[in-house]
Amino acid sequence: MTETNYEKYSVAVIGAGPAGLFAARAMAQQGVSVLLINRDIKAGGLAEYGIYPSKLKMKDGLRRQFRQILELPNLEYIGNLGIGLDGPISLAELQNFGFDALLVTVGAQGTKWLGLPGEELQGVYHAKDLVYYYNQLPPFSQRNYAIGKRVVCVGVGNVMLDIAHWAVRALKVDEIIAVARRGPAEVKFTKKEMETVARNLDLAALDAEIERTAPIQRSAGQDPEAAKAFILSALEHAEEPVSQTKFSLQFLASPHQILGDEQGRAKALEVEDTTLIARPDGSVNAVGLDTFRNIAGDTVVFCIGDRVDESFGLPLDKWGDFAKNPQPRFPVEGLSYEAYNPETDQPIGGVFLAGWSREASSGLVGTARKDGDQAARAVLAYLDTVRAKGAEAALAAFNAKLLLLNQPVVHEDDLKKLEAAEAAQAAELNLPEFKFDSNEDMLALMGKLQIEKS
């Protein structure tokens, strides 16, 4: 770190998930005036609204850390304020207020679909929307997601297991089937996450799948018995079952279309059979065989990851992610944190990316924390090269814009009121946790709804 006096600098951090929070802390601790802007009322992002609700010890530990960050004297929190082309303030406006740098940590707010026929049918959902729903994130908490008795999940990662956890232990559906275009050796979930539903695993069906796919796996240089052993390793410390739900995995099946009934509801997922082909470089590809079969289900959930929101206002690369400078001026551990415009072949001066805005990650809080800390290092290195514009002027311009908006915003003191009210409700109802699940309820509790929209 240089001897730069950062107290005259201001940085706006957009997004208050783990990456944004830890980046904000790292910069504030160096003296930077940090404005932390969040679309949601509560801070925490996926740490608040993505971790399964029953993991209270983990969530409470993270909340304590986040609370300490928000209490830093030179950090100001503004919640309930979206930034973007469709938001009350655009990214370009935020740049014009005079902040010395912007750090974008808004995550992957868009949903990724495969573009299959039938995705518009009733009963077809994206996993992220359901995760937000059962974690009570407005406005998803107010929507109706009708889940049937036979659920088909596309994908075999930890997000699929989040949905399986909910379907098996909370909804207690009859059956849940996870579908993968690759084989058992390439599942993406962890043993720990599988422990939540392993006791509901249909062992006979798993044996049959391993036997069916074993020749194909061996031809591609994979070990079917090792793959089976990994899946079954979750049984040793698995949670006791609370339902009769049958959970099964179907491999070498690539989604082709969703079939519907006369009422426009999903009734089956049509899949194309695949095989595995080993490549000279050691990689393995899944290749379609042009044969098809149906997997019956009244609910289909895509658990295939997310994408950035194109309406945020940053240029995208050819993969649909926010573009990063391929030759960064301020790399950290060889990584680029600098926003970039492919059309002009130039970095976007003073704008940086972190967390899932920079690159899709494992979803672990520790990974987001490291990325936020490294992004802060990149921003500080940039600040070393520019003259401070004046922190007070930037914050004054931002606050002047807020006065013109017919928009109630939330500050750190408001979050304390909300936290106390939710704790009181939990105690009164004898619940381990209570959450207000509408923005209107939260804002009313804070006394923020006296501003009426025209």
GULO-879692 format. One line per 10 residues: their letters; for each residue x, y, z of C-alpha. Coordinates in Angstrom, 2 decimals. Layout:
N
a) X Y Z; ... $
***
This chain:
454
mtetnyekys) 0.00 0.00 0.00; 1.27 3.49 -0.81; 1.25 6.51 1.49; -1.78 8.00 -0.28; -4.18 9.82 2.02; -7.48 8.25 0.97; -9.67 10.43 3.18; -10.32 12.86 0.32; -11.52 10.07 -1.99; -15.03 8.69 -2.38 $
vavigagpag) -16.13 5.39 -3.90; -19.67 4.24 -4.61; -20.17 0.50 -4.23; -23.30 -0.78 -5.98; -24.54 -4.01 -4.43; -24.43 -5.03 -0.77; -23.89 -8.77 -1.00; -20.75 -10.30 0.54; -18.42 -9.06 -2.24; -19.71 -5.49 -1.94 $
lfaaramaqq) -19.73 -5.47 1.85; -16.20 -6.80 2.26; -14.87 -4.54 -0.49; -16.56 -1.56 1.19; -14.97 -2.50 4.50; -11.49 -2.84 3.00; -11.70 0.62 1.42; -13.35 2.31 4.41; -10.63 0.98 6.69; -8.12 2.79 4.47 $
gvsvllinrd) -9.99 6.06 4.98; -12.05 6.17 1.76; -15.56 7.62 2.04; -17.73 4.74 0.86; -21.33 4.98 -0.30; -22.84 1.48 -0.34; -25.99 1.33 -2.50; -28.29 -1.68 -2.40; -31.33 -2.64 -4.47; -32.85 -4.54 -1.52 $
ikagglaeyg) -33.79 -3.10 1.84; -31.56 -5.48 3.78; -27.86 -5.92 3.17; -26.36 -9.36 2.63; -27.43 -10.36 -0.87; -27.27 -14.12 -1.32; -25.85 -14.50 2.19; -29.22 -13.20 3.43; -31.52 -14.50 0.72; -29.65 -17.45 -0.80 $
iypsklkmkd) -28.52 -19.59 2.14; -31.15 -22.14 3.14; -33.37 -20.72 5.93; -32.58 -23.49 8.42; -28.85 -22.60 8.46; -29.46 -20.00 11.14; -26.08 -20.26 12.84; -24.27 -19.49 9.59; -26.63 -16.66 8.70; -26.45 -15.08 12.15 $
glrrqfrqil) -22.65 -15.16 12.08; -22.61 -13.40 8.72; -25.18 -10.85 9.86; -22.97 -9.91 12.80; -20.06 -9.31 10.45; -22.20 -7.28 8.07; -23.60 -5.19 10.94; -20.05 -4.28 12.02; -19.23 -3.23 8.46; -22.29 -0.99 8.19 $
elpnleyign) -21.31 0.73 11.45; -17.97 1.96 10.07; -17.92 5.76 10.48; -16.98 6.62 6.89; -19.42 4.17 5.27; -22.95 5.24 4.37; -25.59 2.63 3.52; -28.48 3.38 1.15; -30.98 0.53 0.71; -34.09 0.18 -1.46 $
lgigldgpis) -32.43 1.98 -4.37; -31.86 0.25 -7.70; -29.15 1.46 -10.05; -29.51 0.84 -13.78; -31.10 1.93 -17.02; -34.54 1.17 -15.57; -33.72 2.36 -12.04; -34.25 5.68 -10.26; -30.56 6.46 -10.90; -28.54 5.25 -13.87 $
laelqnfgfd) -24.93 4.18 -13.73; -24.00 7.15 -15.94; -25.68 9.56 -13.49; -23.79 7.98 -10.62; -20.52 8.50 -12.48; -21.39 12.16 -13.06; -21.90 12.86 -9.36; -18.13 12.97 -8.96; -17.19 9.79 -7.13; -13.55 8.93 -7.68 $
allvtvgaqg) -14.44 5.33 -8.54; -17.41 2.99 -8.80; -17.32 -0.67 -7.79; -20.11 -2.83 -9.21; -20.99 -5.89 -7.11; -24.65 -6.39 -8.06; -24.23 -10.12 -8.66; -25.96 -12.04 -11.41; -29.44 -10.55 -11.24; -30.62 -12.03 -14.52 $
tkwlglpgee) -31.84 -15.59 -14.96; -30.32 -18.03 -17.41; -32.68 -20.06 -19.58; -31.99 -22.57 -22.32; -34.53 -21.15 -24.78; -36.46 -24.41 -25.01; -40.01 -24.77 -26.30; -42.42 -24.84 -23.38; -40.46 -22.64 -20.97; -43.51 -20.37 -20.77 $
lqgvyhakdl) -45.78 -23.13 -19.41; -47.28 -23.00 -15.94; -45.10 -24.89 -13.48; -41.79 -23.99 -15.17; -39.49 -21.93 -12.94; -35.95 -20.77 -12.46; -34.29 -21.96 -9.26; -33.15 -18.49 -8.23; -36.72 -17.21 -8.15; -37.76 -20.10 -5.90 $
vyyynqlppf) -34.75 -19.62 -3.61; -35.69 -15.96 -3.24; -39.30 -16.98 -2.62; -38.66 -19.36 0.29; -36.02 -17.00 1.70; -38.70 -14.25 1.72; -37.03 -11.69 -0.55; -39.53 -9.13 -1.86; -41.07 -9.07 -4.40; -40.50 -12.80 -4.99 $
sqrnyaigkr) -41.97 -13.54 -1.56; -45.29 -12.12 -2.74; -45.57 -14.25 -5.88; -47.38 -17.54 -6.30; -45.18 -20.48 -7.24; -47.38 -23.55 -7.55; -45.20 -26.61 -6.99; -46.68 -29.98 -7.97; -46.06 -33.45 -6.61; -43.48 -34.57 -9.19 $
vvcvgvgnvm) -40.63 -32.07 -9.63; -37.99 -32.30 -12.36; -34.81 -30.26 -11.82; -32.45 -29.48 -14.68; -28.91 -29.46 -13.29; -26.93 -31.37 -10.67; -25.17 -28.68 -8.65; -25.67 -27.23 -5.19; -28.53 -25.02 -6.40; -30.40 -28.16 -7.44 $
ldiahwavra) -29.84 -29.52 -3.93; -31.23 -26.30 -2.44; -34.43 -26.89 -4.41; -34.38 -30.59 -3.49; -33.92 -29.68 0.18; -37.00 -27.46 0.04; -39.08 -29.91 -1.99; -38.13 -32.92 0.14; -38.11 -31.48 3.65; -40.55 -28.55 3.49 $
lkvdeiiava) -42.99 -29.32 0.67; -42.69 -33.12 0.98; -43.49 -33.72 -2.67; -43.93 -37.26 -3.97; -40.86 -37.32 -6.19; -37.99 -35.13 -7.33; -35.77 -36.03 -10.28; -32.52 -34.25 -11.11; -31.49 -34.42 -14.77; -27.92 -34.09 -16.09 $
rrgpaevkft) -26.67 -34.07 -19.67; -23.37 -35.54 -18.43; -22.58 -38.60 -16.34; -22.34 -39.37 -12.61; -18.61 -38.52 -12.49; -19.38 -34.87 -13.30; -21.96 -33.91 -10.69; -21.32 -30.41 -9.34; -22.79 -30.70 -5.85; -20.85 -31.11 -2.63 $
kkemetvarn) -21.12 -33.98 -0.19; -22.24 -31.55 2.54; -25.22 -30.29 0.53; -26.21 -33.83 -0.47; -26.46 -34.77 3.21; -29.74 -32.82 3.51; -31.60 -35.20 1.18; -29.40 -38.31 0.92; -31.78 -40.41 3.06; -34.47 -39.85 0.43 $
ldlaaldaei) -32.22 -41.06 -2.38; -33.75 -43.88 -4.42; -30.85 -46.31 -4.10; -32.29 -48.87 -6.52; -32.70 -46.17 -9.17; -29.14 -44.97 -8.56; -27.79 -48.50 -8.97; -29.68 -48.82 -12.24; -28.36 -45.47 -13.52; -24.77 -46.33 -12.65 $
ertapiqrsa) -25.11 -49.71 -14.38; -26.76 -48.13 -17.45; -24.14 -45.41 -17.85; -21.05 -47.40 -16.73; -19.92 -48.53 -20.23; -20.19 -44.98 -21.54; -18.30 -43.60 -18.54; -15.49 -46.13 -18.93; -15.20 -45.39 -22.65; -14.59 -41.75 -21.70 $
gqdpeaakaf) -11.99 -42.65 -19.08; -14.27 -42.15 -16.09; -14.73 -44.46 -13.09; -18.42 -45.27 -12.48; -17.79 -46.93 -9.12; -15.89 -43.89 -7.82; -18.73 -41.67 -9.01; -21.26 -43.82 -7.19; -19.12 -43.88 -4.04; -19.00 -40.09 -3.96 $
ilsalehaee) -22.77 -39.77 -4.22; -23.31 -42.37 -1.51; -20.66 -40.85 0.78; -23.28 -38.33 1.91; -25.23 -41.10 3.63; -22.79 -41.39 6.55; -23.73 -38.02 8.05; -27.05 -37.51 6.29; -29.96 -35.83 8.03; -32.80 -38.04 9.12 $
pvsqtkfslq) -35.68 -38.09 6.61; -38.89 -36.19 7.32; -40.83 -37.28 4.23; -41.41 -40.22 1.90; -40.22 -38.21 -1.11; -38.27 -40.26 -3.66; -35.17 -38.47 -4.91; -33.40 -39.74 -8.00; -30.75 -38.72 -10.52; -30.98 -39.29 -14.27 $
flasphqilg) -27.81 -38.89 -16.32; -26.91 -38.53 -20.00; -30.13 -36.64 -20.65; -30.10 -33.24 -22.36; -33.29 -31.13 -22.03; -35.02 -30.69 -25.40; -38.46 -29.23 -24.61; -41.14 -29.04 -21.94; -44.42 -30.68 -22.86; -47.72 -29.22 -21.65 $
deqgrakale) -51.30 -30.32 -21.17; -54.47 -28.73 -22.55; -54.56 -26.21 -19.69; -51.05 -24.92 -20.43; -49.40 -26.68 -17.51; -46.15 -28.61 -17.65; -46.57 -32.38 -17.78; -43.15 -33.70 -18.86; -39.60 -32.79 -19.77; -38.51 -34.25 -23.09 $
vedttliarp) -34.79 -35.08 -23.08; -32.33 -36.18 -25.73; -30.10 -39.11 -24.82; -26.40 -38.25 -24.81; -23.11 -40.10 -24.77; -19.67 -39.07 -23.54; -16.76 -38.52 -25.92; -13.20 -38.20 -24.63; -11.13 -35.55 -26.42; -7.37 -35.67 -27.06 $
dgsvnavgld) -6.84 -32.82 -24.59; -8.37 -34.92 -21.79; -11.72 -33.15 -21.71; -15.01 -35.00 -22.03; -17.92 -33.77 -24.13; -21.57 -34.78 -23.94; -22.92 -35.42 -27.45; -26.58 -35.87 -28.39; -27.71 -39.17 -29.91; -30.89 -37.89 -31.60 $
tfrniagdtv) -33.05 -40.23 -29.52; -35.61 -38.79 -27.14; -37.65 -39.78 -24.10; -40.01 -38.08 -21.66; -39.57 -37.60 -17.92; -43.01 -37.00 -16.41; -43.33 -34.05 -14.06; -45.82 -31.30 -13.24; -43.05 -28.88 -12.21; -39.78 -28.18 -14.02 $
vfcigdrvde) -37.06 -26.12 -12.32; -33.99 -24.86 -14.16; -31.00 -25.01 -11.81; -28.44 -23.91 -14.38; -26.97 -20.71 -13.02; -27.64 -17.04 -13.50; -26.52 -14.22 -15.76; -25.84 -10.54 -15.36; -28.63 -8.02 -15.92; -28.21 -6.38 -19.31 $
sfglpldkwg) -30.25 -3.38 -18.17; -27.67 -2.42 -15.57; -25.80 -0.32 -18.11; -22.38 -1.94 -18.53; -21.10 -3.45 -21.80; -21.19 -7.22 -22.16; -18.58 -9.56 -23.58; -19.32 -12.28 -26.14; -20.37 -14.68 -23.37; -22.99 -12.27 -22.03 $
dfaknpqprf) -21.03 -11.27 -18.91; -19.92 -7.79 -17.94; -16.79 -7.17 -20.00; -13.44 -6.97 -18.16; -10.26 -5.27 -19.35; -8.16 -8.05 -20.93; -5.00 -6.06 -20.17; -5.72 -4.64 -16.73; -3.76 -1.67 -15.44; -4.42 -2.71 -11.84 $
pveglsyeay) -4.41 -6.53 -11.74; -4.62 -8.39 -8.45; -3.22 -11.92 -8.42; -3.32 -11.80 -12.21; -7.06 -11.02 -12.33; -8.78 -8.08 -13.98; -11.31 -6.10 -11.95; -11.69 -3.27 -14.45; -14.87 -2.71 -16.48; -14.27 -2.56 -20.21 $
npetdqpigg) -15.99 -1.52 -23.42; -15.31 -4.04 -26.23; -16.62 -1.64 -28.89; -14.07 1.05 -28.10; -11.45 -1.45 -26.92; -10.93 0.72 -23.85; -11.38 0.28 -20.10; -14.18 2.29 -18.51; -12.16 4.64 -16.37; -12.80 4.36 -12.65 $
vflagwsrea) -15.38 1.56 -12.90; -14.54 -1.81 -11.35; -16.27 -5.20 -10.95; -16.30 -7.76 -8.15; -18.14 -10.89 -7.06; -20.57 -12.43 -9.54; -20.57 -9.17 -11.48; -16.96 -9.97 -12.34; -17.18 -13.72 -12.68; -19.62 -16.45 -11.69 $
ssglvgtark) -18.23 -18.22 -8.64; -18.89 -21.25 -6.49; -21.44 -19.28 -4.51; -19.40 -19.57 -1.31; -19.27 -16.51 0.93; -15.52 -16.99 1.41; -14.99 -16.78 -2.34; -17.05 -13.58 -2.56; -15.17 -12.10 0.39; -11.79 -12.74 -1.22 $
dgdqaaravl) -12.96 -11.26 -4.51; -14.31 -8.18 -2.75; -11.07 -7.68 -0.85; -9.05 -8.02 -4.07; -11.32 -5.63 -5.93; -10.76 -3.09 -3.16; -7.01 -3.45 -3.70; -7.51 -2.77 -7.42; -9.62 0.32 -6.70; -7.08 1.66 -4.20 $
ayldtvrakg) -4.29 1.13 -6.74; -6.34 3.16 -9.22; -6.93 5.94 -6.66; -3.18 6.17 -6.23; -3.00 7.42 -9.83; -5.75 10.09 -9.81; -6.39 13.37 -8.02; -9.25 13.27 -5.52; -12.41 15.04 -6.70; -13.64 15.66 -3.17 $
aeaalaafna) -15.73 13.21 -1.18; -18.13 15.83 0.21; -19.06 17.16 -3.22; -19.86 13.69 -4.60; -22.04 12.78 -1.62; -23.79 16.17 -1.81; -24.60 15.65 -5.50; -25.92 12.17 -4.76; -28.08 13.39 -1.86; -29.45 16.22 -3.99 $
kllllnqpvv) -30.62 13.63 -6.52; -32.25 11.61 -3.75; -34.31 14.64 -2.74; -35.74 14.80 -6.25; -36.77 11.14 -6.21; -40.14 10.03 -4.95; -38.37 7.06 -3.41; -38.04 6.03 0.25; -34.50 4.89 0.96; -33.13 2.98 3.92 $
heddlkklea) -30.16 3.86 6.13; -28.18 1.84 8.64; -30.24 3.11 11.60; -33.41 1.95 9.81; -31.96 -1.55 9.55; -31.47 -1.61 13.32; -35.15 -0.80 13.81; -36.09 -3.58 11.42; -33.79 -6.08 13.10; -35.25 -5.28 16.53 $
aeaaqaaeln) -38.82 -5.58 15.24; -38.16 -8.95 13.60; -36.49 -10.24 16.77; -39.52 -9.16 18.80; -41.88 -10.90 16.37; -39.81 -14.09 16.53; -39.95 -14.06 20.33; -43.68 -13.39 20.39; -44.40 -16.21 17.94; -41.82 -18.53 19.53 $
lpefkfdsne) -39.98 -18.92 16.23; -36.22 -19.28 15.66; -36.46 -16.44 13.13; -39.05 -14.06 11.74; -38.81 -12.04 8.52; -41.14 -9.40 7.15; -41.68 -10.56 3.60; -42.88 -7.36 1.92; -41.10 -4.09 1.29; -44.25 -2.22 2.30 $
dmlalmgklq) -44.27 -3.81 5.78; -40.58 -3.09 6.29; -40.81 0.50 5.08; -43.94 1.15 7.17; -42.18 -0.13 10.27; -39.33 2.33 9.58; -41.80 5.20 9.04; -40.83 5.49 5.38; -44.20 5.25 3.66; -45.31 8.83 4.29 $
ieks) -43.80 9.65 0.85; -46.48 8.83 -1.68; -45.70 8.23 -5.30; -47.47 10.47 -7.77 $
***
